[in-house]
Amino acid sequence: MIRIMDFAELTPEEIFARTEPTFNVSDAVTAIIDDVRANGDEAIVRYAAKFDGIDPDGFSLELSDEEKAAAIAKLAETDPGFMDILRKAAKNIALFHTKQVRSSFIINEKSGVVMGQKVVPLERAGLYVPGGTAAYPSTVLMDSIPALIAGCKEIIMVTPPDPDGTINPAIVGAAVAAQEISAAPGKVRIFKTGGAQAIAALAYGTESIPKVDKIVGPGNAYVAEAKRQVYGKVAIDMIAGPSEILVVSDGKSDPAIVAADMLSQAEHDKNASAVLVTDSSELAYAVQAEIEKQLATLEREPIARPSIENNGKIIIAADIDQAIDISNEIAPEHLELCVDSPFDILDKVRHAGSIFMGRNCPEALGDYFAGPNHTLPTSGTARFSSPLSVDDFVKKMQYTYYTGEALAEVADDIAAFARKEGLTGHARSVLSRKK
């Protein structure tokens, strides 16, 4: 059963306490990365046979156009209408992320001086998408659409194949919908590999899989550790921890709805964290009872129950202002403000990945459909990190131009600055141009 705590009686350790994975996969991941670097495609196919059960004879790493068309046809047959849902979600996501596009700028306020910043898309982005029973087409939309809008020429998507060598049709459908809706010239290429070996292939390249500039997307402990180890060779989005939700609510919320929202994250992972902070003890105990009631019929109860019992908590605060203060200390991945006038308290929120406003805005809306990104900072990193965005797929270059006359005006000042730091060569470099 989820714990109920009075904030006035809590220590910081109790507020932040949670169960984290303890197993170490570092050495195993290092061995896999070294193997892929040394053996390329052969290693990738070997791991696909070992972990995914494919027949290596005749196995092609890249999903062909024919295979893509077959996957779309199968999706239409097995789940009619889902492709339309993917397109609707993709449209919302594209609308939101188009507003994030940054422009280059030029400053020319003084005669003979030009300064500017040039915004350039990454040429190639790598996208990891979990497969098998944890296939997330939403991840494809959320991670590929910002990259396409940013102007990346290629999205290299990796995802584990099924034993017959195919890719989950919903994953393929999401990739197609993303490319359609973004109206961008970039191309999404799909490769049949997962795990740490896929991250190694993206970082270093193989005969078939191009190396990328940045890797984004969620994965298991092996994927997270592989991203950690290749960081520096390539950029990464983040080292994502278990999913989190924090609900701030007054006493007017329906306890069944609050409980359902908390369980929506608890079902992700046994290490996920679901927290309610409320100024109503009546709501606290009603939500506690509802969580137990709903767990009994939840399909993923074996996952959700350990999450609730080990990491879940209900904190009773003195008032909603204190509840917001508690939320800011925790800096949750997802924050729901279940109050009548959420915009009145929005300015008080300083640390959260994504904020869901009011009683009719469940976190699941953001996972799939609304438009803001669902790739978010976890484990308190929302204190200094941001959701995935178009900015993650561009880099910025700056440039400077001075005429001889403009440089001569400031040469003595620059030389004096350089000498102050003991760098006389810098001073000489500037003064040698002064006529």
Secondary structure, DSSP 4 states (H G I P E B T S, - for coil): --EEEEGGG--HHHHH---------HHHHHHHHHHHHHHHHHHHHHHIIIII----TT--SBPPHHHHHHHHHHHHHHSTTHHHHHHHHHHHHHHHHHTT----EEEEEETTEEEEEEEEE-SEEEEE---GGG--HHHHHHHHHHHHHHT-SEEEEEEPPPTTS---HHHHHHHHHHHHHH--S-EEEEEE--HHHHHHHHHH--SSSPP-SEEE----HHHHHHHHHHBTTBEES----S-EEEEEE-TTS-HHHHHHHHHHHHTT-TT-EEEEEES-HHHHHHHHHHHHHHHTT-TTHHHHHHHHHHH-EEEE-SSHHHHHHHHHHH--SEEEEESS-GGGTGGG--S-SEEEESTT--HHHHHHTSSS------TTGGGT-----GGGGEEEEEEEEE-HHHHHHHHHHHHHHHHHTT-HHHHHHHHTT--
